[in-house]
Amino acid sequence: MGFEDWQSLSEAAHVPDADTVCVWWLVLDGVPETVWTRWPSLLSPEERDRAARFVFERDRRSYTAAHALLRALLHRMFDLPPPAWRFVNGPHGKPDIDPAHGLPAVRFNISHTHGAVACAMAMGHDIGVDIECAERGGHPLEIAGAYFAPSEQALLRATSPASQRDLFFRLWTLKEAYVKARGEGLALPLDRFAFRPDDPVTISFAESCADDADDWLFRTLRPSAGHVLSLAVRHGTRNRVAVRSRPMTHSAIDRLIRTEVSVTSQRDAGWQGSDARERRGL
C-alpha cells in the first residue's frame, strides 16, 4: 500500500494498530525563536544535557525537535506529560519505552538531520526511520565505495551524474532505516545487504547477514526538496500494512501538548510516576 495522509490532528496522533505504521516529519525552516526556548522543557533532563553538548546550534535544535515531536505524540496518545516519558536502551543502543509505562507493544524510532526530523511508530513490529539532508557535501560514489554493497555501487555508477545524489540518499536512508529497525547498530555492516529502490523496494542479503526479505516493508518519500526519508518495518504480513504519513508543523506540536502550562500542572500533580495504560484503560 502507498502512503495515506491524515485529515486532522486527532487522526495524526491516533495510536497505530497492528496493521498500521505511522510516520511524521517536521521541516525546521521557519520555526520561531520562541519555540526553541519552549521545546527543551518537553525533554528529560538527560536529553537537555545531551542537546547542550552539541557544538553547532543547528544540531542542537534538530535533536531537540526530534525528541519534542516524539514526546508530544506519546503525550497525546497516552496522556502522560512529555517530560515524564522514560526510555531504556537495548544492547546496541536502540531506545524503547520504559517497561514501567506498561506499553510493551509500542515501538518507535526517531531521526534528525540538518533542517528536518522524523518519528515513526508501530504496534508490535520492529521499525526504523532515517531522514537525511540531500544537500550536504560529500561524493556519493566515494562514500558508496566504502559502505555500500557491490550491487548498490554498480547501480550508482550506472546512474547519470545528475541523478546520482538522489539515488545515493534513497539507498543510504533505506540502509540506515533497516539497521535501526533491527537494532544492531554498528554490529551490522552496511555492505552485507543491498537494496533495489524500485516500486516496491526490495532487499537482498549476503550469506553472513541472515534475514528474510519477505518479512520487511520499505518506503521512501521526500519531506522537502532537500530531504529524503526512508522507513523500514519488520511485518510478517506486509501486504496488509497501511503506512500513514503526516507532515507536522511547530504549531501542530504545540497543539498536541495543548499548553505548556497544562503539562507543567499535570507533572506537578504527580503524573511523573503514574502509569499511562491505567489512565487510558488500556
C-alpha positions in Angstrom: 0.0 0.0 0.0 1.1 3.6 -0.5 1.2 6.4 1.9 -2.0 7.8 3.2 -2.4 11.3 4.7 -4.3 12.1 7.8 -7.1 14.6 7.6 -6.9 16.0 11.1 -4.6 16.4 14.0 -6.7 14.0 16.1 -6.1 11.3 13.4 -2.4 12.2 13.3 -1.9 11.3 16.9 -4.1 8.1 16.9 -2.4 5.0 18.4 -1.4 2.7 15.5 -2.9 -0.7 15.3 -1.2 -4.0 14.3 -1.5 -3.3 10.6 -0.9 0.4 10.5 2.5 2.1 10.6 2.7 5.9 11.3 5.4 8.3 10.3 5.6 12.0 11.0 8.2 14.6 9.9 8.9 18.2 10.6 10.9 20.6 8.4 12.5 23.2 10.7 12.6 26.2 8.4 10.6 29.0 9.9 10.3 27.6 13.4 10.1 30.8 15.6 12.8 31.5 18.3 10.1 31.4 21.0 9.5 27.7 20.1 13.2 26.9 20.5 13.1 28.4 24.0 10.0 26.4 24.9 10.6 22.9 23.5 13.5 22.0 25.7 11.0 21.9 28.6 9.4 18.8 26.9 12.6 16.8 27.2 14.1 14.8 30.1 17.0 16.4 32.0 19.3 13.8 30.3 18.1 14.8 26.9 18.6 18.5 27.7 22.1 17.8 28.8 22.9 15.9 25.7 21.4 18.7 23.5 23.6 21.2 25.3 26.7 19.2 24.3 26.2 19.7 20.6 28.8 22.1 19.2 26.5 23.6 16.5 23.2 25.2 17.2 21.5 23.6 14.1 22.4 20.1 15.6 21.2 21.1 19.0 17.9 22.2 17.5 17.3 19.2 15.3 18.0 16.9 18.3 15.6 18.9 20.5 12.9 18.9 17.8 13.0 15.2 17.2 12.6 14.4 20.9 9.9 17.0 21.4 8.0 15.5 18.4 8.2 12.0 19.9 7.2 13.1 23.4 4.3 15.3 22.1 2.9 12.4 20.2 3.2 10.0 23.1 1.6 12.6 25.3 -1.4 13.0 23.0 -1.8 9.2 22.6 -1.4 8.1 26.3 -2.0 11.2 28.4 1.4 11.2 30.1 3.1 14.6 30.1 6.0 14.9 27.6 8.9 15.2 30.2 7.6 12.2 32.1 8.2 9.6 29.4 11.2 7.3 30.2 13.2 5.2 27.8 15.6 2.3 28.0 18.3 1.3 25.6 18.7 -2.1 24.0 22.1 -3.9 23.8 23.2 -1.8 20.8 21.7 1.5 22.0 18.3 1.4 20.3 15.7 3.1 22.7 12.4 1.6 23.7 9.7 2.9 26.0 10.5 2.0 29.7 8.6 -1.2 30.6 7.4 0.7 33.7 4.9 2.6 31.5 3.1 -0.7 30.6 3.2 -0.3 26.8 5.4 -3.1 25.6 3.9 -3.3 22.1 4.6 0.3 21.2 7.7 0.6 19.0 9.1 3.8 17.8 12.2 5.3 16.1 13.3 8.9 15.5 15.8 10.6 13.2 17.2 14.1 12.8 19.3 15.8 10.3 20.1 19.4 9.2 16.8 21.1 8.9 14.3 18.2 9.5 13.3 15.5 11.9 11.2 12.4 11.7 9.4 9.9 14.0 7.9 6.5 13.2 5.7 4.3 15.3 4.2 0.8 15.0 2.4 -1.7 17.3 4.4 -4.9 18.0 6.7 -4.6 14.9 10.4 -3.6 14.7 10.6 -0.2 13.0 13.3 2.2 11.8 13.3 5.6 10.2 16.0 7.8 8.7 15.9 11.3 7.4 18.8 13.0 5.6 19.6 16.3 4.1 20.3 15.6 0.5 22.1 18.9 0.1 25.0 18.2 2.3 28.5 17.8 0.9 30.4 14.6 0.0 30.9 12.5 -3.1 28.3 9.7 -3.4 30.5 7.3 -5.3 33.3 7.6 -2.8 31.0 7.1 0.2 29.2 4.2 -1.6 32.6 2.6 -2.3 33.3 2.5 1.4 29.9 1.4 2.7 27.6 0.0 0.1 27.1 -3.5 -1.3 28.7 -4.2 -4.7 25.3 -4.3 -6.4 24.4 -0.9 -5.0 27.7 0.6 -6.1 27.1 -0.7 -9.6 23.6 0.8 -9.6 25.1 4.2 -8.7 27.8 4.0 -11.3 25.2 3.2 -14.0 23.1 6.3 -13.0 23.6 9.6 -14.7 25.6 12.1 -12.7 22.6 14.4 -12.4 20.6 11.6 -10.6 23.4 10.0 -8.5 22.9 12.1 -5.5 19.2 11.5 -5.3 19.7 7.7 -5.7 22.6 7.7 -3.2 20.4 9.3 -0.4 17.5 6.9 -1.2 19.8 4.0 -0.7 21.6 5.5 2.3 18.3 6.2 4.2 16.9 2.8 3.4 20.1 1.1 4.7 20.1 3.3 7.9 16.3 2.7 8.5 16.8 -1.1 8.1 19.8 -1.1 10.5 17.9 0.9 13.0 14.8 -1.3 12.8 17.0 -4.4 13.6 18.5 -2.5 16.5 22.0 -3.9 16.0 23.9 -0.7 15.3 27.4 -0.9 14.0 27.4 -4.7 14.5 25.5 -5.0 11.2 27.9 -3.9 8.3 26.2 -1.9 5.6 27.7 -3.9 2.8 26.1 -7.2 3.9 22.7 -6.3 2.5 21.6 -4.5 -0.7 18.6 -2.5 -1.8 17.0 -2.0 -5.2 14.9 1.2 -4.8 12.2 0.0 -7.3 8.5 0.0 -6.6 8.2 -1.9 -4.3 11.6 -1.5 -2.7 13.4 -4.9 -2.4 16.3 -6.1 -0.2 18.8 -9.0 -0.6 21.3 -10.4 1.9 24.8 -11.8 1.9 25.1 -15.2 3.5 26.6 -13.7 6.6 23.5 -11.5 7.1 20.7 -13.9 8.0 17.3 -12.4 7.4 14.1 -12.9 5.4 13.3 -10.3 2.8 9.6 -11.3 2.9 9.4 -10.0 6.5 10.2 -6.4 5.5 8.3 -3.4 4.2 10.2 -0.3 3.0 9.0 3.1 1.9 10.8 6.3 0.8 9.5 9.8 0.4 10.7 13.4 0.0 9.6 15.6 3.0 11.0 18.6 1.2 13.1 19.4 -1.9 16.2 19.0 0.2 15.4 15.9 2.4 14.9 12.2 1.9 13.2 9.9 4.4 13.0 6.1 4.4 11.0 3.7 6.6 11.7 0.1 7.4 9.2 -2.2 9.2 9.5 -5.9 10.0 6.0 -7.2 9.5 5.2 -10.8 8.6 2.1 -9.8 6.6 3.5 -6.7 4.8 0.8 -6.8 2.1 -1.8 -5.8 4.8 0.2 -2.9 6.2 -1.0 0.7 5.7 1.7 3.3 6.0 0.2 6.6 7.2 2.2 9.8 6.9 1.8 13.4 8.0 4.0 16.5 7.8 4.0 18.3 11.1 4.5 22.0 12.0 5.7 23.6 15.2 2.1 24.9 15.8 0.8 21.3 15.4 3.2 20.0 18.0 2.2 22.8 20.4 -1.5 21.7 19.8 -0.5 18.1 20.6 0.8 19.1 24.0 -2.2 21.6 24.5 -0.3 24.2 26.5 2.9 24.2 28.4 1.0 25.3 31.5 -1.2 22.2 31.4 1.8 19.9 31.0 3.6 21.5 34.0 0.5 21.4 36.2 -0.1 17.7 35.4 3.5 16.9 36.2 3.4 18.8 39.5 0.1 16.9 40.3 2.0 13.7 40.4 1.8 12.3 36.9 5.5 11.6 36.7 5.4 8.1 38.2 1.8 7.1 37.2 1.0 4.5 34.5 -0.3 5.6 31.1 -2.2 2.4 30.4 -4.1 2.7 33.7 -5.3 6.2 33.0 -6.4 5.3 29.5 -7.9 2.0 30.4 -5.6 0.1 28.0 
